[in-house]
Amino acid sequence: MMAVLLLLAAAGFFLVNAGLVNPNFMRVVYPFVAVGLLLPLLSREFYNRRDLAATLKRRRVLIIVAVGLAAVGLNSGYSFSPVGRRVPVLVYHRVGKAPHQDYPVPTISPAEFEREIAYLDAQGYRTITPDQLLDALEGRPAHLPRKPVLITFDDGWRDNYLNAFPILKRHHMSGTVFLVADGVNHTQRLSIPQIKEMSAAGWVFGAHTVSHPHLTELKAGSAQWEITQAKERLEEMLGTPVLYFCYPYGDGASNPSIRKIVAEAGYRAAFSTRFGLSGEQEDRLALKRVLISDTPWLAWLELRFVL
């Protein structure tokens, strides 16, 4: 039993340092591991040994290990300095009715989205912008809240305005939307007036290419056109700088040639679909995110054990 508990503690340490789960995981798990290590000390069987000196030494070691684990756990999570944090970047797509089967997109109902945002609000999470995230990761003054979270939406669906926007507004939160340039003003997509209204409320808009292709399947010139033209077109439409990019399907985030095009296009950072939390050691052109499942019970687990 003790071996299992210590293995769990070691696994938690590895997962946190690999950026796969939030340091809050240690805050929750380590105290439980510590209690599990101390429980045998309450049983008579523990002391029913011939070598009393060895038993007392074993007890002392268990107490030291348990206290150490509890201390590490309780001082983990968001007690770290802003620069040392790993910040969760959540990914949503549609917030509305189930999409057409010919074009399946991860979709959650407004009621489920409301529950998830209400949970984040109740737990003390506050939304930040990509600028705040990058400032913190680069060691600049960022003034992050105690529990920061960046909420992103891919593609620029109109239900982001109709459903997600008012829900986040009720909780005094905002989001970041990565727009497919060719989709703006089209059916089911955000219109320029909607985008400007959201922008005035603190939302940020980035680029998601011109037509949402698999970038690595394109020739270099076509990939460059998709990435640079998206930025230029959106800046012309919106009248504001577009500093952040998101890879369609996550394709290209691990490709040096694609990342080079993104950097040369003038984007400050780019977001991938790689699972994990964003930390100061991350590649600014392939920042990790957490895709929130459109299956409610899986989303419930993600919000409680990944953040």
PyMOL commands that set and color helices and strands:
alter all, ss='L'
color gray80, all
select helices_A, chain A and resi 2-17+24-42+44-47+52-74+77-79+82-84+110-122+130-137+159-170+181-183+192-200+215-217+220-238+248-250+256-264+296-305
alter helices_A, ss='H'
color red, helices_A
select strands_A, chain A and resi 89-92+94-95+107-108+126-127+148-155+176-179+204-207+244-246+269-275+287-291
alter strands_A, ss='S'
color yellow, strands_A
deselect
rebuild
show_as cartoon
